[in-house]
Amino acid sequence: MKKFFTNMKKYYKYAIRSAKAELKSEVADSYLNWLWWVIEPLCFMLIYTFVFGVVFPNNEKFFGSFVMVGLALWDFFNRMITGSVKLITNNRDLVTKVYLPKYILLFSKSLTYLFKMCISLGLAFGLMIFQGVPFTWHMLLLIPVIFVLYVVSFGIGMILMHHGVTFNDLGNLTNIALRMVFYLSGVFYNITQRLHGTAQFLLLRLNPIAFFMNEARKTTIYGKFISLEGLGVWLLIGFLLCAYGVHVIHKYENSYAKVI
């Protein structure tokens, strides 16, 4: 892990510049430019709120804010996982011509995903003000929730990035798994109210994004304290995933250029 932190310190400026360049390129040919980063999550929130709040009535209090917070975290997690699988092969020219620790590619991507999540959360807080959600100091606890989510997502992403080089079907399998996880994460329903017993326990303990959504909503919408025990467990799991991901990338990164 010492080599990992050394490389992160050495290449973090490159990662930031790369992330800025990618964000600019996304909207370079668009008339609305950066407004798309606001319009996209806002439209998804309106669509899902209408479908699951009007077509299929939901009694959840502050349902619009509830959905927006869930979508913001899900979108980040989903982008991190799906974007990591083909990250090395999609950067074939860079990987084969220049030495760069491969997890720097994921770190750079993650910065763009974090930026977009912050925009979505900003919209969520604006919606909370509109809906009259009480603002409390507990909202500050969203920061450690996002930090642990990032660590877990980064760890999973590194592992998928490594195996995605040689396992061509991993992308398809990942997409199928994420579809199932999406509906089991409580994006449109409150797991603690809709499910009970073993089902609730398993979803909130074994599904990381379901746990993080629940904790984020507790702090931002309901003014409750986070589960320190749960966050501690997932932080440990995240560090273990990161350690394994760093290990396999350091071990095999010299062979990636030959494979792709």
KEGU-338098 format. One line per field, with one value per residue: z, y, x of N, C-alpha, C in turn; residue number from 0. Coordinates in steps of 0.02 Angstrom, whole numbers. Layout:
BEGIN
n_z = Z;...
n_y = Y;...
n_x = X;...
ca_z = Z;...
ca_y = Y;...
ca_x = X;...
c_z = Z;...
c_y = Y;...
c_x = X;...
pos = NUM;...
END
This chain:
BEGIN
n_z = 0;22;-96;-170;-108;-131;-270;-290;-234;-323;-447;-435;-480;-617;-626;-584;-684;-794;-762;-764;-899;-959;-912;-973;-1108;-1119;-1130;-1230;-1363;-1345;-1338;-1220;-1132;-975;-908;-932;-837;-731;-779;-818;-695;-631;-716;-714;-579;-575;-663;-600;-477;-516;-571;-463;-360;-397;-501;-445;-296;-155;15;77;171;113;-18;-144;-111;-46;-152;-232;-156;-146;-283;-315;-242;-292;-429;-428;-374;-471;-588;-550;-541;-668;-752;-726;-773;-910;-915;-928;-1055;-1134;-1130;-1209;-1293;-1207;-1103;-1168;-1214;-1120;-954;-820;-663;-651;-571;-561;-671;-637;-523;-578;-657;-554;-494;-583;-570;-436;-439;-515;-430;-323;-382;-400;-267;-222;-291;-226;-95;-123;-160;-39;38;-30;-3;131;223;382;428;504;615;592;458;421;441;326;256;307;269;129;108;150;61;-56;-36;-32;-159;-241;-210;-256;-389;-431;-426;-521;-632;-652;-679;-788;-896;-947;-943;-1046;-1041;-925;-915;-963;-868;-754;-780;-777;-644;-579;-616;-543;-413;-410;-395;-274;-184;-127;-188;-224;-120;57;142;277;317;225;221;329;467;418;280;278;360;286;165;208;267;181;56;-3;-62;-29;109;120;58;147;264;220;196;324;388;313;283;388;504;591;684;617;584;668;690;577;474;509;488;349;307;343;261;139;140;139;15;-67;-37;-88;-222;-259;-241;-340;-456;-454;-465;-590;-685;-781;-878;-941;-1058;-1152;-1158;-1202
n_y = -61;57;95;125;243;326;334;392;517;564;565;633;762;746;664;752;852;772;733;857;889;788;817;940;902;826;915;997;1011;1047;1145;1183;1161;1155;1147;1028;941;971;963;827;740;801;780;640;624;687;605;476;509;543;420;327;395;447;370;242;253;322;331;389;514;674;630;662;718;607;514;585;592;456;423;501;442;311;331;373;257;162;214;206;67;11;89;50;-78;-92;-1;-3;-66;24;130;99;153;241;155;66;144;236;236;220;210;99;115;251;292;252;330;459;453;434;558;637;574;598;736;750;685;774;883;826;802;932;978;898;949;1076;1041;989;1105;1166;1074;1085;1014;987;1064;1002;977;851;829;851;732;665;673;578;463;470;465;334;261;296;236;98;83;117;16;-100;-62;-62;-199;-252;-183;-240;-378;-359;-345;-469;-546;-550;-553;-494;-364;-376;-464;-387;-280;-347;-392;-268;-217;-297;-266;-133;-130;-189;-101;-2;121;182;154;136;36;2;19;-48;-179;-319;-409;-546;-514;-373;-361;-430;-356;-228;-259;-338;-280;-153;-24;-6;5;124;218;216;264;391;454;452;547;665;687;638;679;600;503;423;249;201;82;5;85;75;-61;-72;17;-49;-163;-97;-48;-169;-220;-122;-142;-270;-247;-154;-236;-340;-264;-204;-319;-373;-271;-246;-337;-303;-224;-317;-405;-330
n_x = 41;106;169;57;4;113;112;-14;7;102;37;-83;-111;-112;-226;-327;-321;-353;-484;-549;-533;-608;-737;-758;-754;-868;-974;-939;-988;-1118;-1266;-1327;-1227;-1146;-1265;-1328;-1283;-1360;-1490;-1507;-1503;-1611;-1720;-1730;-1763;-1890;-1963;-1957;-2014;-2143;-2188;-2174;-2230;-2352;-2418;-2397;-2446;-2360;-2329;-2224;-2145;-2092;-2061;-2004;-1877;-1827;-1815;-1723;-1604;-1575;-1558;-1446;-1340;-1349;-1323;-1189;-1126;-1163;-1103;-968;-948;-990;-912;-783;-754;-714;-613;-473;-453;-522;-437;-330;-225;-159;-119;-33;72;121;185;78;8;-123;-235;-244;-314;-443;-460;-458;-574;-666;-669;-741;-864;-891;-905;-1023;-1111;-1112;-1177;-1304;-1339;-1341;-1453;-1544;-1542;-1592;-1721;-1763;-1772;-1877;-1980;-1990;-1911;-1842;-1691;-1548;-1405;-1366;-1356;-1226;-1166;-1177;-1060;-958;-1030;-1031;-894;-858;-936;-869;-743;-777;-835;-726;-636;-706;-713;-577;-546;-637;-591;-466;-498;-579;-497;-459;-574;-697;-836;-871;-921;-1055;-1109;-1094;-1181;-1305;-1307;-1308;-1432;-1518;-1475;-1510;-1652;-1660;-1613;-1688;-1715;-1835;-1917;-1940;-1839;-1835;-1966;-2048;-2002;-1971;-1896;-1795;-1776;-1763;-1650;-1550;-1543;-1500;-1381;-1303;-1309;-1220;-1249;-1383;-1374;-1298;-1382;-1490;-1429;-1388;-1511;-1563;-1483;-1500;-1637;-1718;-1656;-1578;-1456;-1310;-1269;-1138;-1073;-1111;-1056;-922;-896;-916;-819;-703;-717;-710;-577;-508;-548;-491;-355;-335;-366;-265;-155;-170;-168;-41;32;0;-2;97;72;-44;-38;5;-102;-213
ca_z = 0;23;-166;-191;-84;-165;-338;-286;-223;-383;-507;-421;-522;-682;-619;-581;-750;-838;-744;-789;-972;-977;-899;-1026;-1171;-1118;-1147;-1278;-1423;-1323;-1331;-1149;-1096;-909;-882;-938;-774;-686;-811;-819;-632;-614;-757;-686;-516;-590;-692;-549;-426;-544;-578;-399;-311;-421;-534;-391;-238;-102;73;107;182;73;-65;-195;-82;-33;-215;-258;-118;-167;-351;-315;-220;-339;-492;-416;-367;-535;-633;-528;-556;-740;-786;-710;-804;-973;-910;-956;-1127;-1167;-1131;-1238;-1317;-1149;-1066;-1206;-1233;-1063;-890;-774;-619;-682;-528;-572;-719;-599;-479;-619;-672;-493;-480;-623;-540;-374;-458;-535;-371;-284;-414;-384;-196;-218;-312;-173;-40;-146;-156;33;59;-59;30;202;265;434;423;569;612;570;386;413;443;257;232;317;230;60;109;153;-4;-105;-23;-53;-232;-270;-202;-304;-455;-448;-438;-585;-684;-664;-710;-851;-950;-975;-942;-1091;-1024;-859;-921;-967;-803;-707;-795;-753;-571;-556;-623;-485;-354;-413;-367;-205;-145;-95;-219;-226;-62;120;162;349;326;181;234;400;482;382;217;293;387;233;118;238;289;127;-3;20;-83;10;174;115;45;209;309;193;208;397;409;276;282;452;560;638;687;574;617;669;683;508;434;526;455;277;295;346;199;85;143;118;-58;-98;-29;-136;-289;-270;-246;-405;-509;-452;-485;-660;-729;-837;-929;-971;-1126;-1196;-1165;-1241
ca_y = 0;115;114;155;312;363;348;439;584;583;573;660;821;720;640;810;882;726;737;921;885;745;853;991;869;800;967;1043;1021;1054;1213;1196;1157;1123;1140;958;907;986;940;754;711;830;746;572;629;702;545;424;532;537;349;291;435;462;310;193;297;308;372;412;586;707;577;689;721;537;485;620;571;388;423;531;391;255;351;370;187;129;238;179;-4;-1;123;21;-143;-85;60;-14;-79;86;175;57;192;267;100;33;190;274;202;255;162;91;141;323;298;247;388;515;444;442;630;661;546;635;803;744;669;836;921;793;814;1002;981;865;997;1127;1011;985;1172;1177;1030;1101;966;1022;1060;991;966;782;829;849;662;639;672;512;413;473;442;260;238;304;185;34;84;118;-51;-144;-40;-85;-271;-262;-156;-290;-438;-340;-349;-537;-577;-507;-552;-464;-306;-397;-492;-331;-244;-388;-389;-200;-210;-330;-226;-70;-139;-214;-51;45;187;210;133;135;-34;-7;19;-95;-247;-334;-472;-569;-478;-308;-371;-449;-301;-173;-282;-367;-236;-92;38;0;30;194;258;221;308;459;481;462;609;725;697;622;709;548;487;367;187;201;12;-14;120;48;-126;-61;49;-103;-202;-56;-47;-236;-223;-79;-174;-325;-218;-127;-293;-375;-218;-199;-383;-391;-213;-249;-384;-277;-201;-375;-436;-288
ca_x = 0;150;178;-6;1;165;89;-70;36;139;-4;-149;-121;-133;-295;-372;-323;-389;-554;-575;-536;-664;-799;-765;-767;-936;-1023;-906;-1029;-1187;-1290;-1342;-1163;-1145;-1333;-1349;-1267;-1416;-1552;-1512;-1529;-1676;-1771;-1738;-1799;-1960;-1994;-1965;-2061;-2210;-2207;-2180;-2266;-2419;-2446;-2398;-2444;-2312;-2344;-2162;-2142;-2041;-2043;-1959;-1810;-1810;-1793;-1665;-1545;-1561;-1532;-1379;-1292;-1350;-1291;-1117;-1106;-1172;-1050;-903;-944;-993;-858;-718;-743;-677;-574;-405;-457;-544;-380;-277;-168;-122;-90;20;125;147;173;35;-26;-189;-289;-250;-368;-506;-463;-477;-645;-706;-676;-798;-925;-903;-929;-1093;-1150;-1119;-1230;-1367;-1354;-1359;-1524;-1583;-1549;-1638;-1788;-1780;-1794;-1944;-2028;-1993;-1875;-1804;-1618;-1517;-1333;-1355;-1341;-1153;-1145;-1178;-991;-928;-1066;-1005;-824;-857;-962;-816;-691;-803;-843;-659;-609;-739;-694;-510;-549;-671;-547;-415;-527;-609;-447;-456;-640;-735;-908;-881;-964;-1125;-1128;-1098;-1243;-1361;-1305;-1327;-1505;-1549;-1457;-1548;-1719;-1654;-1577;-1733;-1713;-1903;-1956;-1903;-1828;-1850;-2038;-2081;-1979;-1962;-1863;-1735;-1769;-1735;-1582;-1503;-1534;-1463;-1315;-1264;-1311;-1188;-1281;-1444;-1354;-1277;-1442;-1528;-1393;-1390;-1578;-1570;-1449;-1522;-1710;-1751;-1620;-1557;-1384;-1290;-1247;-1065;-1052;-1118;-1006;-857;-889;-908;-754;-653;-724;-685;-504;-485;-558;-440;-290;-331;-364;-198;-109;-174;-148;32;61;-13;-10;145;48;-105;-25;10;-168;-259
c_z = 0;-48;-193;-171;-117;-236;-339;-276;-286;-441;-495;-463;-592;-680;-619;-649;-800;-825;-771;-865;-994;-967;-953;-1092;-1176;-1143;-1200;-1337;-1406;-1316;-1258;-1105;-1028;-879;-886;-873;-722;-714;-806;-752;-613;-652;-731;-621;-528;-618;-640;-495;-451;-547;-511;-345;-331;-452;-483;-326;-183;-45;107;112;144;19;-119;-171;-68;-95;-239;-222;-140;-236;-355;-296;-268;-403;-485;-413;-434;-585;-615;-549;-631;-776;-776;-751;-866;-973;-941;-1031;-1165;-1171;-1158;-1259;-1259;-1113;-1101;-1220;-1174;-999;-845;-729;-638;-637;-532;-623;-684;-553;-517;-637;-612;-476;-520;-594;-475;-388;-476;-477;-328;-315;-397;-312;-184;-238;-258;-115;-60;-142;-83;59;34;-23;105;248;318;426;493;560;588;496;373;412;375;231;245;280;159;57;108;88;-57;-97;-48;-129;-267;-266;-251;-375;-476;-464;-506;-643;-702;-703;-778;-910;-985;-980;-982;-1073;-958;-861;-924;-901;-751;-717;-769;-676;-545;-564;-564;-422;-351;-379;-296;-160;-112;-123;-215;-167;-1;145;234;363;285;195;308;407;441;318;228;317;331;184;146;261;230;63;17;1;-47;78;170;99;109;258;286;205;282;416;376;283;351;513;613;634;645;617;614;660;611;463;446;491;380;261;296;282;140;82;120;42;-94;-94;-79;-207;-306;-280;-315;-462;-512;-479;-560;-708;-788;-893;-964;-1044;-1175;-1209;-1210;-1309
c_y = 64;141;148;228;356;382;397;510;609;601;607;723;800;699;698;843;838;729;801;919;842;780;906;960;844;851;1015;1059;1030;1127;1231;1188;1123;1114;1068;920;919;956;865;725;738;795;675;574;642;641;492;445;527;464;317;332;450;400;253;232;274;356;399;488;615;660;601;692;651;505;518;600;500;384;451;480;332;272;349;298;151;149;209;106;-17;31;92;-42;-139;-25;53;-25;-17;138;139;97;218;212;70;79;226;235;248;203;158;117;217;337;298;307;450;512;458;515;659;636;582;705;800;726;731;880;892;805;887;1013;951;913;1055;1103;1005;1052;1185;1136;1043;1050;1004;1011;1054;979;895;778;827;777;628;632;605;457;411;449;366;231;242;250;117;30;82;49;-100;-127;-64;-160;-285;-237;-206;-350;-422;-344;-417;-570;-534;-502;-519;-404;-324;-425;-437;-292;-282;-385;-321;-187;-240;-289;-162;-77;-166;-163;1;115;221;189;129;63;-45;-8;-34;-168;-257;-399;-485;-530;-409;-313;-385;-392;-246;-194;-305;-325;-168;-28;48;28;104;240;269;269;381;492;494;530;671;739;688;649;659;536;425;306;184;130;-11;19;93;-19;-116;-25;-2;-145;-163;-54;-114;-244;-181;-111;-231;-298;-190;-183;-325;-329;-210;-263;-395;-332;-214;-294;-358;-257;-260;-406;-397;-270
c_x = 43;160;115;-9;54;143;30;-44;71;94;-71;-163;-143;-207;-345;-378;-362;-464;-585;-582;-595;-731;-811;-783;-839;-987;-995;-950;-1103;-1206;-1303;-1281;-1172;-1215;-1358;-1335;-1321;-1481;-1561;-1537;-1597;-1732;-1784;-1778;-1873;-1996;-2008;-2015;-2132;-2233;-2220;-2215;-2337;-2452;-2451;-2391;-2396;-2324;-2282;-2161;-2082;-2015;-1994;-1888;-1783;-1781;-1728;-1601;-1525;-1530;-1461;-1326;-1290;-1312;-1215;-1092;-1109;-1118;-982;-895;-942;-934;-790;-702;-700;-630;-505;-407;-480;-489;-318;-215;-126;-86;-30;80;158;135;131;2;-99;-245;-294;-305;-435;-514;-486;-551;-689;-717;-733;-863;-942;-931;-1003;-1137;-1162;-1173;-1298;-1387;-1372;-1432;-1569;-1594;-1595;-1710;-1810;-1805;-1865;-1997;-2033;-1961;-1835;-1729;-1588;-1442;-1317;-1337;-1265;-1127;-1150;-1106;-957;-964;-1040;-933;-819;-884;-908;-763;-715;-808;-775;-627;-639;-718;-626;-510;-582;-628;-493;-444;-559;-562;-450;-525;-688;-809;-922;-927;-1038;-1150;-1137;-1163;-1305;-1365;-1328;-1402;-1541;-1537;-1498;-1616;-1718;-1620;-1623;-1729;-1781;-1946;-1910;-1898;-1849;-1925;-2074;-2062;-1966;-1922;-1801;-1723;-1737;-1662;-1532;-1490;-1490;-1393;-1272;-1263;-1282;-1225;-1348;-1429;-1337;-1335;-1481;-1495;-1395;-1458;-1590;-1541;-1479;-1596;-1741;-1714;-1599;-1482;-1370;-1271;-1171;-1038;-1055;-1067;-936;-845;-877;-843;-699;-656;-696;-609;-475;-492;-505;-371;-282;-327;-296;-148;-111;-153;-73;64;55;-13;39;121;-14;-95;-21;-59;-214;-231
pos = 0;1;2;3;4;5;6;7;8;9;10;11;12;13;14;15;16;17;18;19;20;21;22;23;24;25;26;27;28;29;30;31;32;33;34;35;36;37;38;39;40;41;42;43;44;45;46;47;48;49;50;51;52;53;54;55;56;57;58;59;60;61;62;63;64;65;66;67;68;69;70;71;72;73;74;75;76;77;78;79;80;81;82;83;84;85;86;87;88;89;90;91;92;93;94;95;96;97;98;99;100;101;102;103;104;105;106;107;108;109;110;111;112;113;114;115;116;117;118;119;120;121;122;123;124;125;126;127;128;129;130;131;132;133;134;135;136;137;138;139;140;141;142;143;144;145;146;147;148;149;150;151;152;153;154;155;156;157;158;159;160;161;162;163;164;165;166;167;168;169;170;171;172;173;174;175;176;177;178;179;180;181;182;183;184;185;186;187;188;189;190;191;192;193;194;195;196;197;198;199;200;201;202;203;204;205;206;207;208;209;210;211;212;213;214;215;216;217;218;219;220;221;222;223;224;225;226;227;228;229;230;231;232;233;234;235;236;237;238;239;240;241;242;243;244;245;246;247;248;249;250;251;252;253;254;255;256;257;258;259
END
